[in-house]
Amino acid sequence: MLRLKHISLVVLCLLGLSLSAQQIQQFTQYQWVGLSFNPAFAGSDNLFNAYATHRTQWAGIEDAPRTYQLGMHAPSKSGKMGFGGTLITDVAGPTKRFGFQGAYAYHLQVSEATKLSLGASFGLTQFTIDGSQITLRESGDKALDGSMQSELKPDASFGALWYSDKFKVGISAMQILNNNLDLFPGDGDGNMAIHYYFTGSYLFKVSEEVDIEPSTLIKYVNPVPAQFDISARVIYKGNLWLGGSYRTTDAIAFFAGYNVLDYLTLGYSYDYTTSDIQTYTNGTHEILIKLRFGKNQLIEENKEN
């Protein structure tokens, strides 16, 4: 019979707790979904933002992870506060992770052109395993008798963001409650490890029509080495962009996007896997849809006075 500790290891891997210990979902187009890893992004511009992403990890592998996310955030009328939230679902074979986070941020004017945002979020995360989808070499394991195993845990995050129209620099800590997981009572599946993030980007104006924006996202989970996402995109007339990125120990990615309308953005990315799993997969696909609209009227009035 397959031992429970072996089942737990498989389950944790399928949930996204990969060999790199990365538990929280990752996105190649992280520049547009900042709220996913830092609550301080809530209300960080003068527009209402809403986005949806769909990520198909390791295409070609049966029951490989699929991630779905919805997010939104907006500033208050004064521009001093931001509110938002995210809904996310990770599905991998018999396992599922569903989470909701509500975010709040307070924005301080540091200088005429820069602000500092301090944000926090709180929500719930549910972990589920469908035992009916797991086939054992030998039957008779009462812990997996075809039933549904589930755990609901509170979750919280904190972050800071220093930003302007040209740059963004942020730090955050996710899953700060560090809750234990025990889907199979007494087996000890592990814990929701604290994840630390650092992000930075800068927009360089090359000409009247062309901008270049390098960016990075650094992720750290104790005790494994930090993982780096190093990206750059070339932007044409502020509406069309092409770019690429390198994620250490994982993938090389290419992405593109287009502002179809003043308020609608479409994006796509493809990850070419560089880890040992590349033999079995055709890569990873990610689709992004983003809406931005509704100017902050009070801020506009203040500029006129």
C-alpha positions as CSV (number, residue, x, y, z in Angstrom):
1,M,0.0,0.0,0.0
2,L,1.2,3.5,-0.8
3,R,2.2,5.2,2.5
4,L,0.4,8.4,3.5
5,K,3.6,10.4,3.7
6,H,4.2,9.5,0.0
7,I,0.7,10.6,-0.9
8,S,1.2,13.9,1.0
9,L,4.4,14.6,-1.0
10,V,2.6,14.0,-4.3
11,V,-0.3,16.1,-3.2
12,L,1.9,19.0,-2.1
13,C,3.7,19.0,-5.4
14,L,0.4,19.0,-7.3
15,L,-0.8,21.9,-5.2
16,G,2.1,23.9,-6.5
17,L,4.4,23.3,-3.7
18,S,7.1,22.4,-6.1
19,L,10.7,21.3,-5.5
20,S,11.6,25.0,-5.3
21,A,9.1,25.3,-2.3
22,Q,7.1,27.9,-4.2
23,Q,3.6,27.6,-2.8
24,I,2.0,30.7,-4.1
25,Q,0.9,30.9,-7.7
26,Q,3.4,32.6,-10.1
27,F,2.7,34.6,-13.2
28,T,5.0,35.5,-16.1
29,Q,3.1,38.7,-16.7
30,Y,3.5,39.8,-13.1
31,Q,3.9,43.5,-14.0
32,W,0.1,43.7,-14.5
33,V,-1.1,41.6,-11.5
34,G,0.9,43.3,-8.7
35,L,-1.9,42.8,-6.2
36,S,-1.3,39.0,-6.5
37,F,1.9,39.3,-4.5
38,N,1.8,42.7,-2.8
39,P,-1.4,44.3,-1.3
40,A,0.3,47.8,-1.4
41,F,-0.6,47.8,-5.2
42,A,-4.2,48.5,-4.2
43,G,-5.1,52.0,-5.5
44,S,-1.6,52.7,-6.9
45,D,-3.0,54.6,-9.9
46,N,-5.9,56.9,-10.5
47,L,-8.0,54.3,-12.2
48,F,-10.2,51.3,-11.4
49,N,-8.3,48.2,-12.4
50,A,-9.8,44.7,-13.0
51,Y,-8.0,41.7,-14.4
52,A,-8.4,38.0,-15.2
53,T,-5.6,35.5,-15.8
54,H,-5.5,31.9,-16.9
55,R,-2.3,30.0,-16.7
56,T,-1.8,26.4,-18.0
57,Q,1.3,25.1,-16.5
58,W,3.4,22.4,-18.2
59,A,1.1,21.7,-21.2
60,G,1.2,18.1,-22.4
61,I,1.4,16.7,-18.9
62,E,-1.9,15.1,-17.7
63,D,-3.4,16.8,-14.6
64,A,-0.7,19.5,-14.6
65,P,-1.5,22.7,-12.7
66,R,-4.0,25.2,-14.0
67,T,-4.4,28.6,-12.4
68,Y,-7.3,31.0,-12.6
69,Q,-7.3,34.4,-11.0
70,L,-9.6,37.5,-10.8
71,G,-8.5,40.7,-9.2
72,M,-9.5,44.3,-8.8
73,H,-8.4,47.4,-7.0
74,A,-9.2,51.2,-7.0
75,P,-8.2,54.3,-5.2
76,S,-10.5,56.3,-2.9
77,K,-11.8,59.7,-4.0
78,S,-9.0,61.4,-2.1
79,G,-6.4,59.1,-3.6
80,K,-5.0,58.5,-0.1
81,M,-6.4,54.9,0.2
82,G,-6.8,51.9,-2.0
83,F,-9.1,48.9,-1.9
84,G,-9.1,45.7,-3.7
85,G,-9.3,41.9,-3.7
86,T,-8.3,38.7,-5.5
87,L,-9.9,35.4,-6.1
88,I,-7.7,32.5,-7.2
89,T,-8.1,28.8,-8.0
90,D,-5.3,26.3,-8.5
91,V,-6.3,22.9,-9.9
92,A,-3.9,20.0,-10.3
93,G,-5.3,16.5,-10.8
94,P,-7.2,15.5,-7.6
95,T,-6.1,18.7,-5.7
96,K,-7.6,22.1,-5.6
97,R,-6.6,25.4,-3.8
98,F,-9.1,28.2,-3.7
99,G,-8.4,31.5,-2.0
100,F,-9.8,35.0,-1.5
101,Q,-8.0,38.0,-0.2
102,G,-9.4,41.5,0.5
103,A,-6.7,44.3,0.4
104,Y,-6.4,47.8,1.9
105,A,-3.6,50.3,1.3
106,Y,-2.7,53.7,2.5
107,H,-0.8,56.1,0.2
108,L,1.6,58.7,1.5
109,Q,2.9,61.6,-0.6
110,V,6.7,61.3,-0.3
111,S,7.6,64.0,-2.9
112,E,5.9,65.9,-5.7
113,A,6.3,62.9,-8.0
114,T,6.5,59.9,-5.7
115,K,4.3,58.1,-3.2
116,L,4.7,55.3,-0.6
117,S,1.9,52.8,-0.2
118,L,1.6,50.5,2.8
119,G,-0.9,47.6,2.3
120,A,-2.3,44.6,4.1
121,S,-4.7,41.9,3.0
122,F,-6.7,39.2,4.8
123,G,-8.7,36.2,3.5
124,L,-9.3,32.5,3.5
125,T,-7.6,29.7,1.6
126,Q,-9.2,26.2,1.1
127,F,-7.2,23.1,0.3
128,T,-9.1,20.2,-1.2
129,I,-8.2,16.6,-2.3
130,D,-10.7,14.4,-4.1
131,G,-9.9,10.9,-3.0
132,S,-12.0,9.4,-5.8
133,Q,-9.5,10.6,-8.4
134,I,-6.5,8.9,-6.7
135,T,-5.8,5.3,-7.7
136,L,-3.6,3.3,-5.3
137,R,-1.6,0.2,-6.2
138,E,-3.3,-1.6,-3.4
139,S,-6.8,-0.8,-2.1
140,G,-7.9,-0.6,1.5
141,D,-6.4,2.6,2.6
142,K,-9.2,4.1,4.8
143,A,-7.6,7.6,4.6
144,L,-8.3,7.7,0.9
145,D,-11.6,5.9,0.5
146,G,-12.9,8.1,-2.3
147,S,-13.9,10.8,0.1
148,M,-13.2,14.6,-0.2
149,Q,-10.5,15.9,2.2
150,S,-10.6,19.6,2.8
151,E,-9.1,22.3,5.1
152,L,-10.0,26.0,5.4
153,K,-7.3,28.3,6.7
154,P,-7.1,32.1,7.3
155,D,-4.4,33.9,5.4
156,A,-2.8,37.4,5.6
157,S,-0.2,39.4,3.8
158,F,1.6,42.7,4.2
159,G,3.6,44.9,1.7
160,A,5.0,48.3,0.9
161,L,5.4,50.0,-2.5
162,W,7.4,53.2,-3.5
163,Y,6.2,54.4,-6.8
164,S,5.8,57.1,-9.4
165,D,4.8,57.4,-13.1
166,K,8.3,56.1,-14.0
167,F,9.2,53.4,-11.4
168,K,7.9,51.0,-8.9
169,V,9.9,49.3,-6.0
170,G,8.1,47.0,-3.6
171,I,8.6,44.5,-0.9
172,S,6.0,42.1,0.6
173,A,5.4,39.0,2.8
174,M,2.7,36.6,1.9
175,Q,1.1,33.9,4.1
176,I,2.4,35.6,7.2
177,L,0.2,33.5,9.5
178,N,2.3,30.5,8.6
179,N,-0.6,28.0,9.2
180,N,0.0,24.3,9.5
181,L,-1.7,21.9,7.0
182,D,-3.0,18.5,8.1
183,L,-5.2,17.2,5.3
184,F,-4.7,13.6,6.5
185,P,-5.1,13.9,10.3
186,G,-1.9,13.0,12.1
187,D,0.2,12.9,9.0
188,G,1.5,16.5,9.1
189,D,1.3,17.7,5.5
190,G,3.5,20.8,6.2
191,N,2.6,24.5,6.5
192,M,1.7,27.6,4.5
193,A,5.3,28.9,4.4
194,I,5.9,32.7,4.5
195,H,6.9,34.0,1.0
196,Y,8.9,37.2,0.6
197,Y,8.8,39.3,-2.6
198,F,10.8,42.1,-4.0
199,T,9.8,43.9,-7.2
200,G,11.3,46.7,-9.2
201,S,10.7,48.4,-12.6
202,Y,11.7,51.5,-14.4
203,L,10.3,53.1,-17.6
204,F,13.0,54.5,-20.0
205,K,11.9,56.8,-22.8
206,V,14.0,56.0,-25.8
207,S,12.1,58.2,-28.3
208,E,8.7,59.8,-28.9
209,E,7.3,56.4,-29.9
210,V,9.5,53.8,-28.1
211,D,9.9,53.1,-24.4
212,I,11.8,50.3,-22.7
213,E,10.9,48.9,-19.3
214,P,13.1,46.4,-17.4
215,S,11.7,44.8,-14.3
216,T,12.4,42.1,-11.8
217,L,10.5,40.0,-9.3
218,I,12.5,38.2,-6.6
219,K,10.9,35.4,-4.6
220,Y,12.3,33.8,-1.4
221,V,10.9,30.9,0.7
222,N,13.1,29.5,3.5
223,P,15.2,27.4,3.2
224,V,15.7,27.3,-0.6
225,P,17.6,29.8,-2.7
226,A,15.8,32.9,-3.9
227,Q,14.2,32.7,-7.4
228,F,14.7,35.6,-9.8
229,D,12.4,36.8,-12.6
230,I,14.3,39.2,-14.8
231,S,12.2,40.8,-17.6
232,A,12.3,43.6,-20.2
233,R,9.7,44.8,-22.7
234,V,9.9,47.2,-25.6
235,I,6.7,49.4,-25.8
236,Y,5.6,51.1,-29.1
237,K,3.4,54.2,-28.9
238,G,2.3,53.1,-25.4
239,N,0.0,50.5,-26.8
240,L,1.9,47.5,-28.2
241,W,4.7,45.7,-26.4
242,L,7.0,42.7,-26.8
243,G,9.2,41.3,-24.2
244,G,11.1,38.4,-22.6
245,S,12.1,37.1,-19.2
246,Y,14.3,34.6,-17.5
247,R,13.2,32.8,-14.3
248,T,16.1,31.1,-12.6
249,T,16.0,27.2,-12.4
250,D,12.6,27.2,-14.2
251,A,12.0,28.9,-17.6
252,I,12.7,31.4,-20.4
253,A,9.5,33.3,-21.3
254,F,8.3,35.5,-24.1
255,F,5.3,37.8,-23.8
256,A,3.3,40.3,-25.8
257,G,0.4,42.7,-25.2
258,Y,-1.8,45.3,-26.8
259,N,-4.1,48.0,-25.5
260,V,-7.0,47.3,-27.8
261,L,-8.9,50.3,-26.4
262,D,-8.1,53.0,-23.9
263,Y,-9.5,50.7,-21.2
264,L,-8.9,47.2,-22.5
265,T,-5.5,45.3,-22.4
266,L,-4.8,41.8,-23.8
267,G,-1.7,39.9,-23.0
268,Y,-0.2,36.5,-23.7
269,S,3.0,34.7,-22.6
270,Y,4.7,31.5,-23.3
271,D,7.2,29.8,-21.0
272,Y,9.9,27.4,-22.3
273,T,10.7,25.2,-19.4
274,T,14.5,24.8,-18.6
275,S,14.2,22.5,-15.6
276,D,14.4,18.7,-15.7
277,I,10.7,18.5,-16.5
278,Q,11.2,20.0,-20.0
279,T,11.3,16.5,-21.6
280,Y,7.7,15.9,-20.7
281,T,6.1,19.3,-21.4
282,N,5.3,21.6,-24.3
283,G,5.7,24.7,-22.1
284,T,3.4,27.0,-20.2
285,H,0.7,29.3,-21.6
286,E,-0.7,32.4,-19.8
287,I,-3.5,34.7,-20.9
288,L,-4.2,38.1,-19.4
289,I,-7.3,40.4,-19.8
290,K,-7.2,43.7,-18.0
291,L,-9.7,46.7,-17.7
292,R,-8.8,50.2,-16.5
293,F,-11.2,53.0,-16.4
294,G,-12.8,55.8,-14.3
295,K,-10.5,58.8,-13.5
296,N,-10.2,60.0,-9.9
297,Q,-12.1,63.3,-10.2
298,L,-10.9,64.8,-6.9
299,I,-7.3,64.5,-7.9
300,E,-7.9,66.1,-11.2
301,E,-9.7,69.0,-9.4
302,N,-6.8,69.4,-7.0
303,K,-4.4,69.7,-10.0
304,E,-6.4,72.5,-11.4
305,N,-6.4,74.5,-8.1
